[in-house]
Structure formats: structure tokens, C-alpha cells
Amino acid sequence: MANQFLVKETMAAMQGLSAAEITALQNGTYEGVQLLGYYEKGDTPAPIIYYLAPTTPDPGPDDGGSVITVSGVKLVHEFCDRVDVSYFGAIGGVADCLERINRAIAYAESSNVNIVEVSQNVLLSLPVSYDAFGIIMKSHVYLELNATIAIRANDYERYAIILFSNVTDSGVFGRGRIVGDIETHTGTLGEWGNGINISDGCKDISVQDITIEQCWGDGIWVGGARTATNASSNISVNHIIVDKNGRQGITVTKGSNISISKSTISNTGTIKGKLPMDGIDIEPNENNRVSNVNIYDNTFLNNVGHDFETNCMQPNTEIKNVNFYNNTILSNSEKASIVSALIKVNAERFKEDMVVKNINIKNNHLSFETKETHKITTFIYCYGSAKLIDISSNTFATSLDITSIKLDTVFDVVIASNFSWRSFHFVLCQTEVQGLTVHANTVDTLMHAMVSAGNSSRIKVYSNTINKQIGTSVMAYNYSNCSDLFIYNNSSSNLSMGFFSNSGMLSNCIVKGNVINNFNSSGRANGPCIYVTGVAASTNIVIEDNTILQSANALSVGIRASLSLSETYIKNNILIGQFAQRISNETGASVKVLDQNITLEANNSEIGLVKKSVGVAGSASPLPGTVADSVANTLPEVVANLNTLIDKYNDLRNLTSEIRGSLNAKLIADRASGQQA
């Protein structure tokens, strides 16, 4: 009978070996025991063999899986590469299922087994403790989850179904699910019942392919103690689903080198939600730092809070180097009452120990639609001393009258190459924005202003395009106390109201090189197209090199200056079409309207007709310095160039007619001679 095995169908049967069977094992009659299942035959992935252990060295205590004590002897099985938790008795809802899973993980760590698998659904009872930690992960061990890990209902304020703490080279992957108890939770206090906690001291942790849903708090929490040390690093979350969790989809309070990619974060806060109910929230606690975070290729669906937020509001905290790119945000339901944006970048105003900087929001698609009364006013809201923000190459899609980007007390912001289907404001600077560049953006339909600014400085608006304007919109609007405002090389079509308007104190402003096509297509007495007015001595304003094409029979003013302006110049502009007034220089405006401005009447019948602006009140003094010499020559030169071009065009047209006549004559002659059919 050598090399044969005793066969037992269940663990209980093996634990009940008779004295004769044990003797047969000891004398070599049987090589070992073949176990066909744990609680019943076939409930483990495959039969396994246990061998009689030598008395020395001692294989260790009975762990219910790799070492089994039977009547004073020990049977052992060595798992290679992977171990299924069912071999440790973690099947279904057995009372000590959690303990059995943790035994399997502890065995894997001590035996250099890399993978612990959950292939059957399990139901866990979390321990009664302050933190209520569930599955405790170990270094160099990965949990392969191909079934569902659920928890029994509890009333705990906090828990973690899976915990990583001071762990290196570990993770969770597979096709399975982690399911919390939000629908059956019996308590009302707390908001920290999480699916996965990645706490202090972790490195090289990955979460991949699984689903985490219905947790009392967050789907995933990455954080630690309220210190600046021992933060986790190199955390990867990839291709997962985070759905219907109560407080957050994913929270990061502490850590560095974190990536969240190719995942779906949805319906946060829709069941017993607790604020903030964000899809992803970076929110360091006191003394915490978060840096080098990449969030990309994700989909956000109908989260009740912000879909993405950085929130630095506690003492001695920092968020830096965050890249949010290639994501899709789709929302068609109402947000929480305090939520006004899909994306929020937030720091406490003028607090030097609360730092948010180097935030990049690029190549994302943001869509918001709802038939309900909504509180969303903007797609992206940046607030409170955040600095070095880049918002580029995003698409904003909505049929609602909401602002694309709202800024308040932020510094050094670039907004470039974005496309908006419809915007109330494209960029609204509420107050104290210092250092803003808005360039190469396109708005298909604009309700109010491409850039609307108040109490702000160092703003550049250039190379932007407005396709269609409805309502009372303009390319740029200063409503209160702006300085160093530069608007140049923009283009707009079918504007019904105006291009630039100023109704507050303005200093150091240049409006240059812009092209306004088919202005005032409605034919109403709208406008003016470019309007500067002085409040409390606005000064140093230049309107030059702009081209305004007025639609026929329009009643607008082309360029209007009024009230308390000083050192203001209007020069080198071209106005084409019919205007109620081309350039209006009203009482009280000390404006230099220079003769090199050109106006062309619409449908001119007289070839080469170019007229100077006439009947314009105000000073005709030239710009200071050396500009005076070029000013005197500008208009004659432009006129000569235009007339030369017209002459060349006429010559070309005559030559074309001559060639056409010669060709027709040759064709007729050829046909007559039979050379061409």
C-alpha cells in the first residue's frame, strides 16, 4: 500500500483520524492524507495532500490550513505560489471567516507565497474595536479577489474591510467585489467606514480591476496620522469601479506618488450620503502633505458632491503637483446644496501654511445636464490662494447657462485650448486673481463674457475665438478695478452685443489686433463694440490695430470712450460697414483719437475709396515719444497699399478675361477644323 493516500472528504473527518490511521501514516503504510473539501466534498478548488510532519523542527501551531493538529501529531501542506482562503476554511458566512482569511495571509507572508485568493463569496463580521480593521494585508502578499467580500451590518463609526499599514509590495486585484453595509448600517454616527484603508508607511501598493461599493464612508482612503512623516508612497489604483459609497469614492489625505487611472467613480452619496460626497477628494488633515498625484483616464458619473476636489483647509498642510487629465465627467442629476462645481481647487485664503500649487487639469471632457433646478454654477472653481494652475484642452458640454471656469483669489493661472459648447461666462474672475493667461480657447455659444474680471491684475486674453454670441456678451469685461489687462489677437463672429467693455477703474490696458466679424448681426442698437469708460481716473489705455466688420444697417457705435479717462489712445483700427458712430469720444474722456484709424463704407461703389474717421470729438494729439513720426505716415501708406492691391486685382481680372477670350476663340476654330470632337 506504499505511496497510497488516506482519503477524507472534509477537514472534520481528517481531524478525526483514528489511532490505527495515524499509526499507518507513521509506519509509511500511507504517504499522506488526501483532503477532498473543507466543510463538504468539493468546496475547495481541488483536493490537496497533507503529510505527517516530523517532530523537529516543529511546523508551528495549528492554523486551520497549512498545519492541522490531530491527536498529538501534526499534518502539514505546503502551498506553492498561491493559496485559496477556502483551504483555511474561509467559505461563505462561517462565524470566524475573517480570522481564517487573516491566517491564510499570515501563512503566505511567512512562507513566501505571493498570492492569496478569494474564489468564493465570504461574509465577514468586523471586530468590535475603535478602528474595526478587517482583512490585514502583509508585505509581498497580494489578494486575488474573484468573488464578493461583504460585511455584516454594524453601527460602527469607522471600519476598514481591508487594511494596508506599514506594508510594502502588496495589493488587491481580480474580478471581485468589496461590499459595505451602507444600506443595512444600523448606526448614524461617523462617516469613516471604508472599503480599503492604505495607512502610514506603505509603499508599492496596487488596487486593480475590483469593485468597491456601498461602504459607510469611502471606497478607498489613503492617509495616516496627522504628522508630516511616514507617508505612504507609490500607490496605484487602476481599472476599478467605486460605486454608491457614502462619504467619498476615493480620499487622499496623505501620501506621494499616487496614481488613479482607468476607473469609474459613480453615485457617491446617493445612499445615506455624508458630506462632501466627492468622487475623488484630496483633503490633507492637519500636518499632512499630498504630492505627485496623477488622476487620468477615469469616468465620473453622478456623484452628489464634487467629482474631483483638492481641499487644503487645515493648518500646516500642502497639496502640490496634481495632474487631472483625460478624464470624463458626466452628470445629469442634482448635486448637494453646497456644491456649485464639478471640479473644485480649494485652499484657505491668504494662509501661508495651507498651500495648493501646481494643479494641472487637462484634456478632460466635462458634461452637465439636468431638467431640475440646479445649484451648479460652474464646471471648474478655483478658490483661496491656490497658485500655478493650468486648465487646458478640456471640453465643456452643456445646454445650461453655467460658467465654464470660475476663479477667486488665485494666482498664476493658465487657461488654454479649451472648447465650450455653451458658456454663461467662459472665465469669471470674481476677485483678486493675479496672473491669468487665457488663450487659444473656443466658445461656440457665449452668453455673457469670455473673460469677466474684477479686482484683478496681470491678465492676458489672446487668440481666443467666439463663434456665436447671444444675450449681452463680450470677449472681455472689466467690472471693477483691474490693471495690466491685455486683450489681443482674438476673433469673434456673429456678436450681438460687443467685444470689450469696461465699467470699472482700469489701468494699463491694451486692446490690440482683434478681429470682430459680422458684429451686431441682429441689427439692433447694441454695442458699442469696444467700450472704455473711466471710473476714478482710469489711465494708460490703448485701443489699436483692431478690425471691426459691422453688419449692414446696424446701429451700433464702433469704439466708444467716455468719462474719466486719461492717457488713452485709439489708433490704427479698421472699421468696415455702417455705424451709428464709428468712434465716439464723449465728454469728459481725454482720449487721443488719431487720424490713422480707417473706416470703409459697406458696399463701396467707388474703387479704392478709403475715408479717415471724421467728426470725432477729442484730442488729436499723437502718442508720446517717437510714435509721432510713424503716425503721420500710417494712413497714406495704408491707402497707397490698398489702392495698389486693387490695381493689381483689376489687372489680373483683365488678363484673365483676355486669356478666356483667346481660349474660347481657339476652341471654336478647332471644332470647325475637326481637330476636336
C-alpha positions in Angstrom: 0.0 0.0 0.0 3.0 2.3 -0.2 2.6 5.6 -1.9 -1.2 5.4 -1.4 -3.1 8.1 0.5 -5.8 8.1 3.0 -8.8 9.9 1.5 -11.0 12.2 3.6 -13.9 14.3 2.3 -13.8 17.1 4.9 -11.5 18.7 7.4 -13.5 17.4 10.3 -13.1 13.9 9.0 -9.3 14.4 8.8 -9.2 15.9 12.2 -10.9 12.7 13.4 -8.3 10.2 12.2 -8.3 7.0 14.2 -5.3 5.8 16.1 -4.8 3.0 13.5 -4.9 5.5 10.7 -2.3 7.7 12.5 -0.1 4.6 13.0 -0.4 3.7 9.3 0.8 7.2 8.5 3.7 6.9 10.9 4.9 3.5 9.6 4.6 4.5 5.9 1.6 2.5 5.0 0.0 5.7 3.8 2.1 8.5 2.4 -0.4 11.2 3.4 -4.0 12.2 3.6 -5.9 13.5 0.5 -8.5 16.1 1.5 -11.4 16.5 -0.9 -13.0 19.5 0.7 -13.2 21.6 3.9 -16.7 21.6 5.1 -18.0 19.3 2.4 -16.6 17.4 -0.5 -15.7 19.7 -3.4 -16.0 23.1 -1.6 -12.3 23.9 -2.3 -10.8 24.4 -5.7 -9.1 21.0 -5.8 -8.1 18.1 -3.5 -4.8 18.6 -1.6 -2.4 16.3 0.2 -1.4 16.6 3.9 1.8 14.9 5.1 2.8 13.8 8.5 5.2 16.4 10.0 8.4 15.4 11.7 8.6 16.2 15.4 11.6 18.5 14.8 11.6 21.2 13.7 8.1 22.0 14.9 6.0 23.3 12.0 4.2 25.7 14.3 0.7 25.9 15.7 -2.5 24.7 14.1 -3.6 27.4 11.7 -6.6 25.6 10.2 -5.0 25.4 6.8 -1.3 24.6 6.4 -0.8 22.9 9.8 -3.5 20.7 11.3 -3.1 19.0 14.8 -4.6 15.5 15.0 -4.4 13.5 18.3 -0.9 14.8 19.1 0.6 14.7 15.6 0.7 17.4 13.0 -0.2 17.2 9.4 1.1 19.8 7.0 0.6 21.0 3.5 2.9 23.4 1.7 1.2 25.8 -0.7 3.3 27.0 -3.6 2.9 30.4 -5.2 -0.7 30.9 -4.2 -3.2 29.8 -1.6 -7.0 29.9 -1.7 -8.6 31.1 1.6 -11.1 28.2 1.3 -8.2 25.8 2.3 -8.2 27.7 5.6 -12.0 27.4 6.0 -12.9 30.9 4.8 -16.1 29.9 2.9 -19.4 31.7 2.9 -20.6 33.1 6.2 -18.8 31.0 8.8 -18.6 32.8 12.1 -14.8 33.2 12.1 -14.4 33.8 8.3 -12.3 37.0 8.8 -9.9 35.3 11.2 -9.4 32.4 8.7 -8.6 34.8 5.9 -6.1 36.6 8.0 -4.5 33.2 8.9 -4.1 32.5 5.2 -2.4 35.9 4.6 -0.1 35.4 7.6 0.9 32.0 6.3 1.6 33.5 2.8 3.9 36.1 4.3 5.9 33.6 6.4 6.1 31.1 3.6 6.9 33.4 0.7 3.6 32.7 -1.1 2.8 35.7 -3.2 -1.0 35.3 -3.8 -3.9 34.7 -1.5 -7.1 34.0 -3.5 -10.7 34.5 -2.5 -12.6 32.5 -5.1 -15.9 32.1 -3.2 -18.2 34.7 -1.6 -17.5 35.4 2.0 -19.4 37.3 4.7 -17.3 39.0 7.4 -18.1 40.1 10.9 -15.8 43.0 11.6 -14.3 43.2 15.2 -15.8 45.4 17.8 -13.0 48.0 18.2 -12.3 51.7 17.6 -10.9 51.1 14.1 -12.7 47.7 13.3 -10.0 46.6 10.9 -10.9 43.6 8.8 -8.5 41.8 6.4 -4.9 42.7 7.4 -2.6 42.7 4.4 1.1 41.8 4.7 4.2 42.8 2.7 4.9 40.9 -0.5 1.4 39.3 -0.5 -1.3 40.1 -3.0 -5.0 39.3 -2.5 -6.6 38.0 -5.7 -10.3 38.7 -5.3 -12.6 36.8 -7.7 -15.7 36.7 -5.6 -17.5 39.0 -3.2 -16.3 40.1 0.2 -19.2 41.5 2.1 -19.7 42.6 5.8 -22.5 42.1 8.2 -24.5 45.2 9.2 -22.9 47.1 12.1 -23.2 50.5 13.8 -19.5 51.4 13.8 -18.4 55.0 13.2 -15.4 53.7 11.3 -14.1 50.5 9.8 -11.8 49.2 7.1 -12.8 46.0 5.3 -9.2 45.7 4.0 -6.2 47.4 5.7 -2.7 48.1 4.4 -0.4 49.6 7.2 3.4 49.7 7.0 3.2 47.3 4.1 5.5 47.1 1.1 4.9 45.4 -2.3 1.2 44.3 -1.8 -2.2 44.9 -3.3 -5.6 43.7 -4.3 -6.6 42.6 -7.8 -9.2 40.4 -9.6 -12.8 40.4 -10.8 -14.4 40.5 -7.4 -16.3 43.0 -5.2 -15.9 44.5 -1.8 -19.4 45.4 -0.4 -20.0 47.6 2.6 -23.1 47.9 4.7 -24.5 51.3 3.9 -28.0 50.0 3.1 -28.2 48.0 6.4 -25.9 50.1 8.6 -27.6 50.4 12.0 -25.8 53.5 13.3 -26.0 57.2 12.4 -22.7 58.5 13.8 -19.4 58.7 12.0 -18.5 58.6 8.3 -15.4 56.6 8.1 -16.4 53.0 7.2 -14.1 52.3 4.3 -13.6 49.6 1.8 -9.8 49.8 1.7 -7.5 51.8 4.0 -3.9 52.5 2.9 -2.4 53.9 6.0 1.1 55.2 7.0 4.3 53.5 6.0 3.0 51.8 2.8 5.0 51.6 -0.4 4.3 50.0 -3.8 0.6 49.2 -3.2 -1.8 48.4 -6.0 -5.5 48.1 -6.3 -6.7 46.8 -9.6 -9.8 45.6 -11.5 -12.1 45.1 -8.5 -15.3 46.8 -7.5 -15.8 48.6 -4.2 -19.3 49.6 -3.3 -21.8 50.7 -0.6 -19.3 51.5 2.1 -20.5 53.6 5.0 -17.6 56.0 4.4 -15.1 55.9 1.5 -14.4 53.3 -1.1 -10.7 53.9 -0.7 -8.9 56.0 1.8 -5.1 56.8 1.5 -3.8 58.6 4.6 -2.3 58.3 8.0 -1.5 60.0 11.3 -1.6 63.8 11.5 2.1 64.2 11.1 4.3 65.2 8.2 6.3 61.9 8.4 5.9 58.2 7.4 3.6 59.0 4.5 2.8 56.2 2.0 4.2 56.3 -1.5 3.9 54.7 -4.9 0.2 53.9 -4.6 -1.6 52.7 -7.8 -5.4 52.4 -8.3 -6.2 51.1 -11.7 -9.3 49.9 -13.6 -11.6 49.6 -10.7 -15.3 50.6 -10.0 -16.1 52.7 -7.0 -19.9 52.9 -6.7 -22.5 54.1 -4.2 -20.2 54.8 -1.3 -21.5 57.2 1.4 -18.9 59.8 2.0 -16.3 59.7 -0.8 -15.4 57.5 -3.7 -11.6 57.9 -3.1 -10.0 60.1 -0.4 -6.3 61.0 -0.2 -5.2 62.8 3.0 -1.5 62.0 3.0 1.0 60.4 0.6 3.1 60.9 -2.6 3.4 59.3 -6.0 -0.2 58.2 -6.2 -2.0 57.3 -9.5 -5.7 56.7 -10.0 -6.5 55.6 -13.6 -9.0 53.9 -15.9 -11.6 53.7 -13.2 -15.2 54.5 -12.8 -16.2 56.6 -9.7 -20.0 56.9 -9.5 -23.1 57.6 -7.4 -21.1 58.7 -4.3 -23.6 60.0 -1.7 -26.7 58.7 -3.3 -27.4 56.3 -0.4 -27.3 57.8 3.1 -24.6 60.2 1.9 -22.5 62.4 4.2 -20.6 65.4 3.0 -18.5 66.0 1.0 -19.7 63.1 -1.2 -17.0 63.7 -3.8 -15.8 61.3 -6.4 -12.2 61.9 -5.6 -11.1 64.3 -2.8 -7.6 65.3 -1.9 -8.0 66.7 1.6 -5.0 66.6 3.9 -5.6 66.6 7.6 -3.5 68.8 10.0 0.3 68.5 9.3 -0.3 66.2 6.3 1.2 66.6 2.8 0.0 65.2 -0.6 2.2 65.4 -3.7 2.7 64.0 -7.1 -0.8 62.7 -7.8 -1.8 61.6 -11.3 -5.5 61.0 -12.0 -6.2 60.1 -15.6 -8.5 58.1 -18.0 -11.3 57.8 -15.4 -15.0 58.2 -15.7 -17.1 60.1 -13.1 -20.8 59.6 -13.0 -23.5 61.3 -11.0 -21.6 61.9 -7.8 -23.6 64.1 -5.3 -20.6 66.2 -4.3 -17.8 67.5 -6.5 -16.5 64.9 -8.9 -12.9 66.0 -8.1 -11.7 68.3 -5.4 -8.5 69.4 -3.8 -9.2 70.9 -0.4 -6.5 72.3 1.7 -8.2 73.9 4.7 -6.4 72.7 7.8 -3.2 74.1 9.4 0.2 73.2 8.1 -1.0 71.3 5.0 0.1 71.1 1.4 -1.2 69.8 -1.9 1.2 70.1 -4.9 1.9 68.5 -8.3 -1.5 67.1 -9.1 -2.4 66.1 -12.7 -6.0 65.5 -13.5 -6.2 64.6 -17.2 -8.0 62.6 -19.9 -11.0 62.1 -17.6 -14.7 62.1 -18.4 -17.2 63.7 -16.0 -20.9 63.0 -16.8 -23.5 64.4 -14.5 -27.3 64.5 -15.2 -28.6 64.7 -11.6 -28.7 67.3 -8.9 -25.7 67.9 -6.7 -25.7 68.6 -2.9 -26.9 72.0 -1.9 -23.4 73.3 -1.1 -21.8 72.1 -4.3 -21.5 74.6 -7.1 -18.9 72.9 -9.4 -17.9 69.6 -10.9 -14.2 70.3 -10.1 -13.0 72.4 -7.2 -9.5 73.5 -6.3 -9.6 75.0 -2.9 -7.4 76.5 -0.2 -7.9 78.8 2.7 -7.5 82.4 1.5 -4.1 84.0 2.4 -3.0 81.3 4.8 0.7 80.7 4.1 0.7 77.3 5.9 -2.1 75.9 3.6 -0.6 75.5 0.2 -2.2 74.3 -3.0 0.1 74.7 -6.1 0.9 73.1 -9.4 -2.5 71.8 -10.3 -3.0 70.7 -13.9 -6.5 70.0 -15.3 -6.1 68.9 -18.9 -7.8 67.0 -21.8 -10.9 66.3 -19.8 -14.5 66.1 -21.0 -17.0 67.7 -18.6 -20.7 67.4 -19.2 -23.6 68.6 -17.0 -27.3 68.4 -17.9 -30.4 68.3 -15.8 -34.0 69.3 -16.1 -34.2 70.0 -12.4 -33.5 73.4 -10.7 -29.7 73.1 -10.2 -27.2 74.8 -8.0 -24.2 74.1 -10.3 -22.9 77.5 -11.4 -19.6 76.4 -12.9 -17.7 73.4 -14.2 -14.4 74.3 -12.5 -14.0 76.5 -9.4 -10.5 77.5 -8.2 -10.6 79.4 -4.9 -8.5 80.7 -2.0 -4.8 81.3 -2.7 -4.2 78.3 -4.9 -1.4 79.0 -7.4 0.2 77.7 -10.6 -2.9 76.2 -12.1 -3.1 75.0 -15.7 -6.6 74.3 -17.2 -6.0 73.3 -20.8 -7.5 71.3 -23.7 -10.7 70.5 -21.9 -14.2 70.2 -23.4 -17.2 71.7 -21.6 -20.6 70.4 -22.7 -24.0 71.8 -21.5 -27.1 73.4 -22.8 -27.5 75.3 -19.5 -26.4 78.8 -18.6 -23.4 78.0 -16.4 -19.9 79.3 -16.3 -17.0 77.2 -17.5 -14.3 78.3 -15.1 -14.6 80.5 -12.0 -11.6 81.9 -10.2 -11.5 83.6 -6.8 -8.2 84.7 -5.1 -5.9 82.5 -7.1 -2.5 83.2 -8.6 -0.8 82.4 -11.9 -3.4 80.5 -13.8 -3.2 79.4 -17.5 -6.4 78.6 -19.4 -5.6 77.4 -22.9 -7.0 75.5 -25.8 -10.3 74.6 -24.2 -13.6 74.2 -26.1 -17.0 75.1 -24.7 -20.3 74.4 -26.4 -22.1 77.0 -24.3 -20.9 79.3 -21.5 -22.5 82.0 -19.5 -19.1 83.2 -18.6 -16.2 81.3 -20.0 -13.9 82.6 -17.3 -15.2 84.6 -14.3 -12.6 86.2 -12.1 -14.6 87.1 -9.0 -11.9 88.9 -7.1 -8.1 89.2 -6.6 -7.0 87.0 -9.5 -3.3 87.8 -10.1 -1.6 86.4 -13.1 -4.1 84.9 -15.6 -3.5 83.9 -19.2 -6.5 82.9 -21.3 -5.5 81.9 -24.9 -6.5 79.7 -27.8 -9.9 78.9 -26.3 -13.0 78.5 -28.4 -16.6 79.1 -27.2 -19.3 78.1 -29.6 -22.1 80.0 -27.9 -21.4 82.7 -25.4 -24.0 84.3 -23.1 -22.0 86.9 -21.3 -18.2 87.2 -21.3 -15.2 85.2 -22.5 -13.4 86.7 -19.6 -15.1 88.8 -16.9 -12.8 90.2 -14.3 -13.0 92.3 -11.2 -10.3 93.5 -8.7 -7.7 91.5 -10.6 -4.4 92.1 -12.3 -1.9 90.8 -14.9 -4.5 89.3 -17.2 -3.7 88.3 -20.8 -6.5 87.3 -23.2 -5.3 86.4 -26.6 -6.0 84.2 -29.7 -9.5 83.2 -28.4 -12.5 82.6 -30.6 -16.2 83.2 -30.1 -18.4 81.6 -32.8 -21.7 82.9 -31.7 -22.9 85.4 -29.1 -26.3 85.6 -27.6 -27.5 87.8 -24.7 -25.3 90.7 -23.7 -21.9 89.0 -24.1 -18.4 90.4 -24.8 -14.9 88.9 -25.3 -13.7 90.7 -22.1 -15.4 92.7 -19.4 -13.8 94.6 -16.6 -16.5 95.2 -14.0 -14.3 96.5 -11.2 -10.7 97.8 -10.7 -8.4 95.8 -13.0 -4.9 96.6 -14.0 -2.4 95.2 -16.6 -5.2 93.8 -18.8 -4.0 92.8 -22.3 -6.6 91.7 -24.9 -5.1 90.9 -28.3 -5.3 88.7 -31.4 -8.8 87.3 -30.6 -11.5 86.7 -33.1 -15.3 86.6 -32.8 -18.2 86.1 -35.2 -21.9 87.0 -35.1 -21.6 89.1 -31.9 -24.9 90.7 -31.0 -23.6 93.0 -28.3 -19.9 93.9 -28.1 -16.3 92.8 -27.9 -14.8 94.6 -24.9 -16.5 96.6 -22.2 -15.1 98.4 -19.2 -17.3 99.8 -16.4 -14.8 99.9 -13.5 -11.4 101.6 -12.8 -8.9 100.3 -15.4 -5.2 101.0 -15.7 -2.6 99.7 -18.2 -4.9 98.1 -20.7 -4.2 97.2 -24.3 -6.9 96.0 -26.8 -4.9 95.2 -29.9 -5.1 93.1 -33.1 -8.5 91.7 -32.6 -10.9 90.8 -35.4 -14.6 91.2 -34.9 -16.5 89.8 -37.8 -20.2 90.4 -38.5 -20.6 92.5 -35.4 -24.2 93.2 -34.3 -25.8 90.7 -36.7 -29.1 91.4 -35.0 -29.2 94.9 -36.4 -30.3 96.3 -33.1 -28.9 99.4 -31.4 -26.4 97.3 -29.4 -22.8 97.8 -28.5 -20.6 99.6 -28.7 -18.2 97.0 -30.0 -15.3 98.3 -27.9 -16.2 100.4 -24.9 -13.9 102.0 -22.4 -15.2 104.2 -19.6 -13.4 105.8 -16.7 -14.1 105.4 -13.0 -11.8 107.1 -10.6 -9.3 108.2 -13.3 -8.7 105.1 -15.4 -5.5 105.6 -17.3 -3.0 104.2 -19.8 -5.4 102.5 -22.2 -4.6 101.8 -25.9 -7.1 100.6 -28.5 -5.2 99.8 -31.7 -4.9 97.6 -34.7 -8.4 96.1 -34.3 -10.7 95.3 -37.2 -14.5 95.6 -36.8 -16.8 94.4 -39.6 -20.2 95.8 -38.9 -23.2 94.1 -40.5 -25.3 96.1 -42.9 -27.9 98.6 -41.5 -26.6 98.2 -37.9 -27.0 101.0 -35.4 -24.0 100.4 -33.1 -21.1 102.5 -32.2 -17.7 101.0 -33.2 -15.4 102.3 -30.5 -16.7 104.4 -27.6 -14.8 106.3 -24.9 -16.4 108.1 -22.0 -16.0 109.7 -18.6 -12.7 109.9 -16.6 -10.1 108.6 -18.9 -6.5 109.8 -19.2 -3.6 108.7 -21.4 -6.0 106.8 -23.6 -5.3 106.2 -27.3 -7.4 105.0 -30.2 -5.3 104.3 -33.3 -4.7 102.1 -36.3 -8.1 100.5 -36.1 -10.1 99.5 -39.2 -13.9 99.8 -39.1 -15.8 98.3 -42.1 -19.5 98.8 -42.6 -22.3 101.1 -41.4 -22.2 102.5 -37.9 -24.3 104.9 -35.9 -20.9 106.3 -34.9 -17.6 104.8 -35.8 -15.6 106.3 -32.9 -17.4 108.1 -30.1 -15.3 110.3 -27.8 -17.7 111.6 -25.2 -17.5 114.5 -22.8 -15.0 114.0 -20.0 -12.9 111.5 -21.8 -9.4 112.8 -22.5 -8.8 110.4 -25.4 -6.3 110.8 -28.3 -8.2 109.7 -31.4 -5.6 109.6 -34.0 -6.3 110.1 -37.8 -4.7 106.8 -38.8 -8.0 105.0 -37.9 -9.6 103.8 -41.1 -13.3 103.3 -41.9 -14.6 101.6 -45.0 -18.2 102.0 -46.0 -20.0 98.8 -46.8 -20.6 98.0 -50.5 -18.4 100.8 -51.7 -19.1 101.5 -55.4 -16.0 103.7 -55.8 -12.9 101.6 -56.2 -10.2 102.2 -53.6 -12.4 104.5 -51.5 -10.8 104.9 -48.1 -12.0 107.5 -45.6 -10.5 108.9 -42.5 -12.7 109.0 -39.4 -14.3 112.4 -39.4 -16.3 114.4 -37.0 -14.8 112.8 -34.0 -14.5 115.0 -30.9 -11.5 114.9 -28.6 -7.8 115.5 -28.8 -5.9 114.5 -31.9 -2.5 114.7 -30.2 -0.2 111.9 -31.1 1.2 109.2 -28.8 4.1 110.4 -26.8 7.7 109.7 -27.8 8.8 108.5 -31.2 5.4 107.3 -32.3 4.6 110.7 -33.7 6.7 110.2 -36.8 5.1 106.9 -37.8 1.6 108.2 -37.0 1.8 110.9 -39.7 2.8 108.3 -42.3 0.5 105.4 -41.4 -2.7 106.5 -43.2 -1.1 107.5 -46.5 0.8 104.3 -46.5 -2.3 102.1 -45.9 -4.2 104.0 -48.6 -1.4 103.5 -51.1 -1.1 99.8 -50.3 -4.9 99.3 -50.6 -5.1 101.1 -53.9 -2.0 99.2 -55.2 -3.7 95.9 -54.3 -6.9 97.0 -56.0 -5.0 98.0 -59.2 -3.3 94.6 -59.3 -6.6 92.8 -58.8 -8.1 94.8 -61.7 -5.0 94.0 -63.9 -5.4 90.3 -63.1 -9.1 90.3 -63.8 -8.4 92.0 -67.3 -5.7 89.4 -68.1 -8.0 86.6 -67.1 -10.7 87.9 -69.4 -8.2 88.2 -72.3 -7.0 84.6 -71.8 -10.5 83.3 -71.6 -11.4 85.0 -74.8 -8.4 83.6 -76.6 -9.1 80.1 -75.4 -12.7 80.3 -76.5 -11.7 81.5 -80.0 -9.2 78.6 -80.3 -11.8 76.1 -79.2 -14.3 77.3 -81.8 -11.6 77.2 -84.5 -10.5 73.7 -83.5 -14.1 72.4 -83.6 -14.6 74.0 -87.0 -11.5 72.2 -88.4 -12.5 68.9 -86.9 -9.5 68.7 -84.6 -11.7 68.3 -81.5 -14.9 66.3 -81.3 
